[in-house]
């Protein structure tokens, strides 16, 4: 048989396993684009033969996946409602080609970009992935770190090393044994999922996006999505039209929603986010750092207006933050 799709079967209480094996490019394109909310996939075989094998084991909170791909694949994906970490053990792979490119190193995990296009390119690779349900990981983060429950913004350029990498590897090995065990109890699986989530949070720098409480009620999903997009893209020259497109509304509707629920314009909200990033950078900066350079990195060209906005938001001048 040229193409085989393994039937999904229970691996333990609440868990399932699946396997897809194929030798046709169109089948591969449809499967990967569908699984990863992708578009524009271009797949080219290496030599005369082409083949792939995609496996998954897990439950609604966490799944461990494996991908063996004999050929080149490039395109763009956009993860929604989950957080994905990946590492390759053979071949080549690059993520976020249009943003902050990250060339994958064998055995070193990297985070997928969330809620925006993530252009990628892989070649003859063997890949492992862990998919975390978004609500599950955000709940664990709130419990473990004492932060408000909400979306998480990961530093996708971070490359773990040293003790952090060793702890991550040890946790993944332990969790994988539980996931692949046919005898694991429901409570053991639950604890393994939580251990994996905590390991991810302790391995990759991140921040919790504390959206206003009123955005958690039904009906504000689009406004929440706009805010998440702004946090994820604050380092880029985004405008109101792009924010509205990400939220699935018109610019006029977006402006109205911000005014109604937050009493602020989208542009002012984005400026607040960037001011927060400036403050974080100043707190972490070495003595002698040029405040003007930090401000310009976040799009503040007029330093007088920047200082006024900064003082209004934080009750102190940028130099006080730096020297403090």
C-alpha positions as CSV (number, residue, x, y, z in Angstrom):
1,X,0.0,0.0,0.0
2,X,1.4,3.4,-1.0
3,X,-0.3,5.4,1.7
4,X,-1.2,4.2,5.1
5,X,-3.1,6.1,7.8
6,X,-2.9,4.4,11.2
7,X,-6.2,4.2,13.0
8,X,-6.3,6.3,16.2
9,X,-6.5,4.0,19.2
10,X,-6.5,4.6,23.0
11,X,-3.1,4.4,24.6
12,X,-4.4,4.9,28.1
13,X,-7.3,6.6,29.8
14,X,-7.9,9.8,27.9
15,X,-5.0,9.3,25.5
16,X,-4.8,8.3,21.9
17,X,-2.1,7.3,19.3
18,X,-2.2,7.9,15.6
19,X,0.2,7.4,12.7
20,X,0.2,8.6,9.1
21,X,2.6,7.2,6.6
22,X,2.7,8.2,2.9
23,X,4.7,8.5,-0.3
24,X,2.7,11.1,-2.2
25,X,3.5,14.8,-2.2
26,X,-0.2,15.9,-2.4
27,X,-1.1,13.7,0.6
28,X,1.8,15.2,2.6
29,X,0.8,18.8,1.7
30,X,-2.8,18.3,2.7
31,X,-1.9,16.6,5.9
32,X,0.7,19.1,7.1
33,X,-1.2,22.2,6.0
34,X,-4.3,20.9,7.7
35,X,-2.5,20.0,10.9
36,X,-0.6,23.3,11.2
37,X,-3.1,25.8,9.8
38,X,-0.6,26.3,6.9
39,X,-0.6,27.8,3.5
40,X,1.7,27.9,0.5
41,X,3.5,24.6,1.2
42,X,6.1,23.6,-1.4
43,X,7.3,20.1,-1.1
44,X,10.2,18.6,-3.2
45,X,11.5,15.1,-2.9
46,X,15.1,14.3,-2.4
47,X,16.2,12.1,-5.3
48,X,13.6,9.8,-6.9
49,X,11.9,8.6,-3.7
50,X,9.6,10.5,-1.3
51,X,8.2,9.5,2.0
52,X,7.0,10.8,5.3
53,X,5.9,9.4,8.7
54,X,3.9,11.4,11.2
55,X,3.0,10.1,14.7
56,X,1.1,11.4,17.6
57,X,0.4,10.3,21.2
58,X,-1.3,12.2,23.9
59,X,-4.6,13.8,25.1
60,X,-6.4,17.1,25.0
61,X,-3.7,18.8,27.2
62,X,-0.5,17.6,25.7
63,X,0.6,15.5,22.7
64,X,4.0,14.3,21.7
65,X,4.5,14.1,18.0
66,X,7.2,12.7,15.7
67,X,7.9,13.6,12.1
68,X,10.3,11.8,9.7
69,X,10.4,13.6,6.3
70,X,12.4,12.6,3.3
71,X,12.5,15.8,1.2
72,X,12.3,19.6,1.4
73,X,9.3,21.4,2.7
74,X,8.7,25.2,3.0
75,X,5.7,27.4,3.6
76,X,4.0,29.3,6.4
77,X,1.9,28.2,9.4
78,X,0.0,30.0,12.1
79,X,-0.6,28.2,15.4
80,X,-3.8,29.1,17.2
81,X,-5.1,27.8,20.5
82,X,-2.0,26.0,21.4
83,X,1.7,26.3,22.1
84,X,4.2,24.2,20.1
85,X,7.9,23.4,20.9
86,X,10.0,21.5,18.5
87,X,13.5,20.1,18.1
88,X,15.2,18.2,15.3
89,X,17.6,15.2,15.6
90,X,18.5,15.0,11.9
91,X,18.4,17.2,8.8
92,X,17.9,21.0,8.7
93,X,15.2,23.4,9.8
94,X,14.7,27.2,10.1
95,X,11.7,28.9,11.7
96,X,10.3,32.4,11.4
97,X,12.1,33.3,8.2
98,X,10.2,36.5,7.8
99,X,10.6,37.6,11.5
100,X,13.5,36.6,13.7
101,X,14.9,33.5,11.9
102,X,16.0,30.6,14.1
103,X,18.1,27.9,12.6
104,X,17.3,24.7,14.6
105,X,20.2,22.9,16.2
106,X,20.0,19.2,16.7
107,X,18.6,18.4,20.1
108,X,17.9,22.1,21.0
109,X,14.2,22.9,21.5
110,X,12.7,26.0,19.9
111,X,9.2,27.6,20.2
112,X,6.8,28.2,17.4
113,X,5.7,31.7,16.9
114,X,2.1,32.2,18.0
115,X,-0.8,34.1,16.3
116,X,1.1,35.3,13.3
117,X,2.6,33.8,10.1
118,X,5.6,31.7,10.8
119,X,7.5,31.0,7.5
120,X,9.7,27.9,7.7
121,X,12.0,25.7,5.7
122,X,12.9,22.0,6.5
123,X,15.1,19.5,4.6
124,X,15.4,15.8,5.1
125,X,14.6,16.1,8.8
126,X,13.7,14.0,11.8
127,X,11.6,16.1,14.2
128,X,10.0,15.9,17.6
129,X,7.2,18.2,18.7
130,X,5.2,18.8,21.8
131,X,1.8,20.5,21.4
132,X,0.3,22.1,24.5
133,X,-3.3,23.1,24.6
134,X,-3.4,26.9,25.1
135,X,-5.8,27.0,28.0
136,X,-4.0,24.2,29.8
137,X,-0.6,25.8,29.6
138,X,-1.9,29.3,30.5
139,X,-3.7,27.8,33.6
140,X,-0.5,26.0,34.7
141,X,1.5,29.2,34.2
142,X,-1.0,31.2,36.4
143,X,-0.8,28.5,39.1
144,X,2.9,28.0,39.0
145,X,4.0,31.6,38.6
146,X,1.3,33.4,40.4
147,X,0.4,35.6,37.4
148,X,-3.0,36.4,35.9
149,X,-4.3,33.7,33.6
150,X,-3.9,34.8,30.0
151,X,-2.0,34.4,26.8
152,X,1.8,33.8,27.0
153,X,4.3,35.5,24.8
154,X,7.5,33.4,24.5
155,X,10.9,34.5,23.4
156,X,11.1,32.4,20.2
157,X,14.7,33.3,19.6
158,X,15.9,31.7,22.9
159,X,18.2,28.6,22.6
160,X,18.4,26.6,25.8
161,X,21.8,25.4,26.9
162,X,23.7,24.1,29.9
163,X,21.7,23.1,33.0
164,X,18.4,24.4,31.5
165,X,18.8,22.1,28.4
166,X,19.7,19.1,30.6
167,X,16.7,19.6,32.8
168,X,14.5,20.0,29.8
169,X,15.8,16.8,28.2
170,X,15.4,14.8,31.4
171,X,11.8,16.0,31.8
172,X,10.9,15.2,28.2
173,X,12.4,11.7,28.6
174,X,10.3,11.0,31.7
175,X,7.1,12.4,30.2
176,X,7.6,10.4,27.0
177,X,7.8,7.2,28.9
178,X,4.4,8.0,30.5
179,X,2.8,9.1,27.2
180,X,3.9,5.9,25.4
181,X,3.0,3.6,28.3
182,X,-0.2,1.5,27.9
183,X,-0.4,1.1,31.7
184,X,-0.2,4.7,32.8
185,X,-3.0,5.8,35.1
186,X,-5.0,8.9,34.5
187,X,-3.5,10.7,37.5
188,X,0.1,9.8,36.3
189,X,-0.7,11.2,32.8
190,X,-2.1,14.3,34.4
191,X,1.0,14.8,36.5
192,X,3.3,14.1,33.5
193,X,1.4,16.8,31.4
194,X,1.8,19.3,34.2
195,X,5.5,18.5,34.6
196,X,6.0,19.0,30.9
197,X,4.2,22.4,31.0
198,X,6.3,23.6,34.0
199,X,9.5,22.5,32.2
200,X,8.5,24.5,29.1
201,X,7.8,27.6,31.3
202,X,11.1,27.2,33.1
203,X,13.1,26.7,29.9
204,X,11.9,29.5,27.7
205,X,11.7,33.1,28.7
206,X,8.1,34.4,28.5
207,X,5.7,36.9,29.8
208,X,2.0,36.7,30.6
209,X,-0.2,39.1,28.6
210,X,-2.5,40.5,31.2
211,X,-5.5,41.5,29.2
212,X,-8.2,43.6,31.0
213,X,-10.7,41.3,32.9
214,X,-13.6,42.5,30.8
215,X,-12.0,40.8,27.7
216,X,-12.4,37.4,29.2
217,X,-16.2,37.4,28.8
218,X,-17.8,35.8,25.7
219,X,-18.2,38.3,22.8
220,X,-14.8,39.9,23.3
221,X,-12.8,37.2,21.5
222,X,-11.9,39.5,18.6
223,X,-10.7,42.3,20.8
224,X,-8.6,39.8,22.8
225,X,-7.1,38.5,19.6
226,X,-6.2,42.1,18.6
227,X,-4.5,42.6,21.9
228,X,-2.6,39.4,21.6
229,X,-1.5,40.3,18.1
230,X,-0.3,43.7,19.3
231,X,1.8,42.1,22.1
232,X,3.3,39.5,19.7
233,X,4.2,42.1,17.1
234,X,5.0,45.2,19.1
235,X,8.6,45.1,17.8
236,X,7.3,45.4,14.2
237,X,5.9,48.4,12.3
238,X,2.2,47.3,12.6
239,X,-0.7,49.6,11.9
240,X,-4.4,49.7,12.8
241,X,-5.4,48.0,9.5
242,X,-3.1,45.0,10.2
243,X,-4.3,44.8,13.8
244,X,-7.9,44.8,12.6
245,X,-7.2,42.1,10.0
246,X,-5.6,39.9,12.7
247,X,-8.8,40.3,14.8
248,X,-11.1,39.7,11.9
249,X,-12.9,43.1,12.0
250,X,-12.7,46.4,10.1
251,X,-10.5,49.2,11.4
252,X,-13.7,51.2,12.3
253,X,-15.1,48.3,14.4
254,X,-11.7,47.9,16.1
255,X,-11.6,51.6,17.0
256,X,-15.1,51.4,18.4
257,X,-14.4,48.3,20.5
258,X,-11.3,49.8,22.1
259,X,-13.1,52.9,22.9
260,X,-16.1,51.1,24.4
261,X,-14.2,48.5,26.5
262,X,-10.9,50.2,27.3
263,X,-11.5,53.9,26.7
264,X,-8.4,54.1,24.6
265,X,-7.4,54.0,20.9
266,X,-5.6,51.0,19.5
267,X,-2.6,53.2,18.7
268,X,-2.4,54.4,22.3
269,X,-2.7,50.8,23.5
270,X,0.2,49.7,21.3
271,X,2.3,52.6,22.6
272,X,1.6,51.4,26.1
273,X,2.9,48.0,25.2
274,X,6.1,49.5,23.7
275,X,6.6,51.7,26.7
276,X,6.4,48.5,28.9
277,X,9.1,46.9,26.7
278,X,11.3,50.0,27.0
279,X,11.0,49.8,30.8
280,X,11.9,46.1,30.8
281,X,15.0,46.8,28.7
282,X,16.1,49.7,30.8
283,X,15.7,47.6,34.0
284,X,17.9,44.9,32.4
285,X,20.4,47.4,30.8
286,X,24.0,47.9,31.9
287,X,25.1,51.3,33.3
288,X,25.9,53.7,30.5
289,X,23.3,52.4,28.1
290,X,21.9,55.1,25.9
291,X,18.3,55.6,26.6
292,X,17.8,57.1,23.2
293,X,18.9,53.9,21.6
294,X,16.5,51.8,23.7
295,X,13.6,54.2,22.9
296,X,14.4,54.1,19.1
297,X,14.5,50.3,19.2
298,X,10.8,50.4,20.2
299,X,9.8,53.1,17.7
300,X,10.1,56.3,19.7
301,X,11.8,58.8,17.5
302,X,10.8,62.0,19.3
303,X,12.7,61.7,22.6
304,X,10.9,64.6,24.3
305,X,7.4,63.1,23.7
306,X,8.8,59.7,24.6
307,X,10.0,60.9,28.0
308,X,6.6,62.6,28.7
309,X,4.6,59.5,27.8
310,X,7.0,57.4,29.9
311,X,6.7,59.6,32.9
312,X,2.9,59.7,32.6
313,X,2.7,55.9,32.5
314,X,5.3,55.0,35.2
315,X,5.6,58.0,37.4
316,X,9.3,58.4,36.8
317,X,11.7,59.4,34.0
318,X,13.5,56.8,31.9
319,X,16.8,57.8,33.5
320,X,15.4,57.0,36.9
321,X,14.5,53.5,35.7
322,X,18.0,53.0,34.2
323,X,19.9,54.2,37.3
324,X,17.5,52.4,39.7
